[in-house]
């Protein structure tokens, strides 16, 4: 069965980016052979990739320019080739290969999950606000975080303040050689009384 899986790297203090938009330098601490292998696994098991508008714009700029460079890789190939779904109320279309835009992301993801081949997953990358809304809507099957051994001190929190209290069921905790910890959780529904 297909799953909707959120994937993000976060700092020890819970930030998915530093104080400025696209301040992702801490990702370099996590990157290495093991994370590269995991990224390639995503490419092989993905039915679709999902982004919010801001993440989409940064991903499109990066991966389309990487395709034009001599550094094109397996990861670059799948990022450009795989079906992509962008959640946006302002963007109406995209010229990035195999991308569609929707203002009703929950319905689009439910439909994509139904159509996905068994074992092919839908990965939501980045997009903390989108992730928050999908978790609240109860359509996320798994939250997968790369906990990077860095304390940023400030930045954009992955989990938004003011949300409901939730308990997550740990599915896997796998340390990488560089100290990054890959954590896979199944989101529980809202706790009683929240």
N, C-alpha and C positions, 0 to 999 in steps of 0.2 A: 504494500500500500504506500502511496505517496504521502510525504509529510511537508508541512510548511515549517521551515527551520530558519530562525533568526541567527545570523552569524556576525559577531563583532569582536574586535580587540578592545579591551578596556584596561585602564591603569588600576593599580591597587586601590586608589581612592575613588574609583568608579567613573572616570571620565573617558569618553570615547574619542575626544579630540581636545587639544589644548585650548588656550584662551581665544585664539583666532580660528576662524573657519578654515578647515583643511590643515590645521596644525597637527599632523600625524607623525611627527619625527619619532615618537616613542615606538612606533611600529618596527623601526629598525632593530630595537632590542629583541623583539620576538622573532624577526625573520631569520630563517636559516633553512637547512635541508628538510627538517621535519615539517615546518610550516609550509614550505614549498610543496612537499608531497601531499599535505592535507589540501592545499589549494587545487592541486591536480585531481585529487579525489572528488572535490566539489564539481569540477568540470565534467568528469565522467558520470557523475550521478545526478546532475541537474536537469530538470525538465524546463526550468525557467529561473531567471534572476529578477529580483524585485528591488526597486529603489524609490525613495521619495525624490521630489524634484531637485533639491539641492545636491543630494548625493549623486543623482543621475547626471547632472551637469558636470560635476567633477570627474566622475567615472568615464563619461563619454570623452571629455577632453583628454584624459590620461590614456585610455585604451585605444582610441583611434589614432593618437599620435605615436603610441608604442607600435602599432601595426605598420606605420609608415617607416619606422626606424629599422635599423639592421638588428635590433635586439628583440625582434618578434620571437615569442616563445609559445609553448603549448598553452600557458595560461592566457597570454594575449589572444591567441586564436579562439579559445572558448569564450572569453569575455566578449569578443566581437561577434561570434557566430550564434551563441545561444539565444533563445527567445528571452526578451526582456519586457517587464511590465513596469511602468512608471506611474506612481500615484501623484496626481497633480490636479488642482482646480484651476490653475492659470495656464499651464502648458496644454496645447491642443494636439500637437503632433511631434514626431521626431524623425530626424534623418539618420539616426544611428541604426545600423543594420539590425533587422529583426526586432524592432522595438514598437510597442504600442503604449499609448497613454490613456489613463482612465481617471475619472473623478469618483468612481465607485470601486475602490480597491478591494474591499471585502468581498463583493460579488465576483469581481474578476479573479480573485484568488480561489474562491470556492469552485468556480468553473474550471480554472486551470488545474486544480487538484483532482477534480473528477476526470479530466481528460488525460492526465499524466500516465505514462506507462508505469506499471508496478515497479517499485524500487527507485523511480526517478523523483527527486525531491525539488521543492521550490524554495530557493534560498533568498532571504531578505538580507541585503548587505547595508551596513551603515544605517542612516535614517532613523535616529533615535525617536523622533516624534511619530514617525510612521510605525515603528516597532511598538511604541507605547499604545497607539490606537488599535493595533492588531491584537495585542495581548488583552486589552480591555474588551475587544469584540469576541474573544474566546476562540479565535481561529488558528492560533499558533500551536503547533504540536511539540516544538522543541526550541529552547533557547540555548545556543552554543556560544560560549564566551571564551576568548583567549585572554586570560588574566596575566597581564604583562608586569614583570617585577619592577615597576617604575611608579613613583609617587609624583604626580604632576603638580599638585597643590591648587590648581585652578583649571577650569576648562568647562566643557559642556558635559553634564552628567548623562550617562546612558539611560538610567532609570529616572523618569521625571518625578519631581517632588509632587506631593499631593495625590498620588495614586492610591488605589486600594491596597490594603495589606494582602499579600499572597504568600503562600508557602510553595516552594518548588521542590519537586522530587529529583534527587540526584540520579542521573543515569550513568555517568562516567566522569572520572577525574583522572586526567592523564598528564603527567609532567613531561615537558620537553627538556632537552639537555641544557638549553639556555635559561632555564628558570621559569619560562612561561608555563602556565597551567591551563590545559584545555578542559573546560567544564561543560558538560551537557546536562541540561535540566528539562524536565517536563513541567510546563506551567500548570499549577493547580488553579482551580477556580478561586474566586474571591473567598477569603476566610469569613467565617460567621462573625457577625457584628461589625464588619467593616463597611 
